[in-house]
C-alpha cells in the first residue's frame, strides 16, 4: 500500500490549524475517567473529527484516543494510531507544547509517523527505511540522534505535567547532566532530532497513540524505543496500554538505562 506522507502531513496541519482556533479563544473542558488527570477540550474533539474524516478515505481501521475501540482492527494488516491533541494539559496552560500525532502500523510495526506542533508550525516525520525529517515553516532537513554516550553530558526530557519521582530517581542514579521539562510526545521527536538523548516514561498509563507517531521517527533517526524491560514496542494490541512504560534514547546507552530501571525496581 502506497500512502503519501505529504498527504498525512496535510491532514495533521489541517487538524493543527483547527486546534489553534480554540487555543486563541474560549472553549469547554471536561475530564475523562475519575479526577482531573485526563482533561478533554473542544479542540481535542474538533481535531479528532478532522483526522477521522480524512483517514477514513483509506479504508484502514483507526485506533484513536478520543473514541471507542473497534476491535475489528485486530484482524487488519494496517491500522492508523492517532492522538488528535497530545499534551492537552499544556494546551490548557498555553505553553504551546502540544502536538498532533498520526502513525500508521503494518503487522504490529510502525511504518509511518507524523508529529505536528501547531504553535510553531513544525513537523517531525518519517517512513520506514526512508529516513527521518524535521520541517520548520516549509523547510525540511534530515535528522539524526546525537552520538553522546557520557551520561554526565546527556540531556533527559521529562514530562512537565506528569513528572514522577521514579523519573527523578533514574536521573540521579545515572548521573544525567541536564534535565529538561517538556510537554507532549514531541519529546520522542526531540530525541530523534538530537535535541536530547533520553526520554523515559515509567507510568503504566500511556497508550499506543502516545508513541506510535514518534516510534518510527526515532528509529529512522538511529535511536531506540522499547518498553522498560527492553522489548521493542509493538502496536495494534488488544490492550493498547503500554503497561511496562517506555524508554526512548539515542541508542548509545540504552541497555544501561534498561538495567538501571530494573535495579531501581521501577
N, C-alpha and C positions, 0 to 999 in steps of 0.2 A: 504494500500500500504506500503510495507516494503522497505525502502531505507537505505542503509548503510551509516552512517555518515563518516566512514573511506573512502569510495569511493568519497564522496563530498570533503573531506579534500585533497585527492589526486588531484582532479580537481583544487582546489584553489591553491595548491602548484605548479602544472604544470603551471598555469597562472602566478603565482608569479615569478617563475624562468624565464619565458619569459620576464616579466617586467624588471627584473634585467639586462637582456642582453641590453636593451635600456638604463637603468639607468646609466650604465657604458660606454656608447658610445654616438654618436651623434644621434639626432632624430629631426623630424619636429614637430612644434607646430602650431595648428590652434585654432580658437576660435568659440564657439557656441553662436549664438544669437548676440546681439549688444554689443559693447565694448569688454573688455578683462577679464570679471569676470569669465568666464567658459572656461578655456583652455582645449584643447584636443590634446593628443600626439599620436605618432605611438604606444606607449606602451599600451594606453587605447584600441586601436583598435585590437592589437595583442592579448591582454588578453581576450577581448570580444569574439573574434573568437574561441579561445580555449574553453572557457566556453560554448559558444553556441553549438559548435560541440559535446561536451561531454554530455551536459544536454539534447540535442535533443533526445538522445537514450531512455530517459524515457517516451517520448510521452506526456509531460506536457508542456503547454504554458509557455513562458519565457517573463517576463517584464524586459527589460534591459535599462540601462541609455543610452547606445550608439546605440540605434536602434529605428525605428519607432514602434509605439504601435499598436499591433494587438488586436483589441477589442474582438476577439473570446475568449480571456482569461476570459472575464467576465462571460461566461457560463460554466467555468470549476471549478470543485471542488478543484483542486490543481493548483497552479501556482508557478513557480520559480520567485524570485525577486532578481536581480543581479546588483551589481556595480563592474565592472571589474577592476577599479582602482579608489578607493575613496581617495581623497587627491592629486589630480593632481598638484595643486599649490605647495604642499610640495615635490612632485616628482621632479618638475622643479627646486625648490630651493635646492634640495638634502639634506633635513632634515632627510630623512629616514622614515618619519611618514606618510606612505600611506599604504593602505590595499586592499586586495581582499575581497569582501563581497558577500556571497551567502545565500539566505534564501528560505525556502520552506513554502508556505502558504496552509492551508486547510480550506475551508469555512471561509475565511477572517481572520483567525488567524495564526500567525507564529508558526510552529511546529518543525522547524529545522533551525539552523543558524551556519554558519562558517565564522569567520573573520580571515584572514591570513596576517601577517606582514612579507613580504618577506625579508627585510633587516636584521632582527634579527631572522628569522625563528621561529616565534611564532604564535601559533594558540589559538583562543578562540572558543569554540563550545558548542552546547547544542541541545538536543532534548526535546520536551515537556514531562514532567513527568519523565525525566531520569537524571536531574541534569546538572550543567554547569561545564566546564573544561577549563583549560589553559594547553597548551603543549609547552614546550620550548626544542628545539633540541632533540625531541623524548621522553621526559619525561613528562607525564601528571599528573595533580592533580586536585581534585575538588576545585571549588572556591565558595565563598560566599561574599555577600556585607558586608561592615563594619556596626557595630552596633551604630556608633556615632550619637548622637541626639542633640548635642550642636552646633549651627551654628558657634560659635566663634572658634570651633575646626574642622570644616568641611573644606574639600578641594573641590573647584568647578573647573571643567575642562572647559576651554574656547577655542574657535576657534582662532588659530593663524592667519589664512588667512582672516577670515570673522568676526572679533570681532566687535560687535555692542555696541553703547552707552547704549542701554537698558540692555544689559548683565551686564555692569559695574554698572548701576543704581541698579539692583537687588542685586548685591554683597554688595553694600553699605547699602541698606535698610535692608538687612537681617543680616548684620554684619558678613559676611563669613570670616573665619580665613585665608584661603590661596587660592590664585588664581593661577592656573596652565594653561599655554597656550600650546595647543597640537593640532596636525593636525589629520584629518580624523575621521571617526566614530569609530575608536579604543577607543575613549572617552567613548562610551557606554560600551564597554567591560571592560575598566579600572574601571568603577563604579562597574560592576559585580564582579570584582576581588578584591574589597576593596582598590583600589589604588586612590580612590576619592569617594566623596559622592554625588555630584551633577553635572549634565551637562544639561544646558538649551540652547535651540536654539530658539530664538524669531523670526527668519525670517519666511516668508511665501514662501520661495524659495526652501526649501528642499522637497524631494520626498520619496516615499516608499522604493526605493533602498538605501536610506541613513540610514534607520533604521531597515529594516526587518531582516537582518542577526543578528544584535545586540539585537533586542527586545526579542527574546526567550532566549538569553543568560542571559540578566539581570533579566528577570522574573524567570528563573530557579535558579538563584543565590540568589533569595529572594528580589530583588529590584522591582522598578516600572518604567514604561514608559507610559506616557499619552500625550495628547495634552495640551496646556496651559489652557484649560478650565477644565481639569481633566478627560476628556473622554479617555478610552482606545483606543490606535491606532488600527485600523483595516486596512486590506490590500486587494488588488485586487479591488480597487475602479475605477470607470470610470475615474475620475481625480486623478492621483496618487500623486498629490502635497499634502504636509502637510500644509494646509492654516492657521492652528492655531498653527504652530510650534510644538515643543515637549519638554517634561521635563523628564529627567532620574534622578532617585535618589535611595539611599539605602532604601527608604521607610519610614524612621523614622519621617520625617517632610514633606512628600510630599504634604499633603494638605495645610500646611502653605506656602510652596513655591507657590502653585497654587493661594492661596488667596492673596499673596503679588503681584504676577503678575497682578491679577485683579485690585488691589488697585492702582498699578502703571499705569494701563491702557495701558499695553504693547500690 
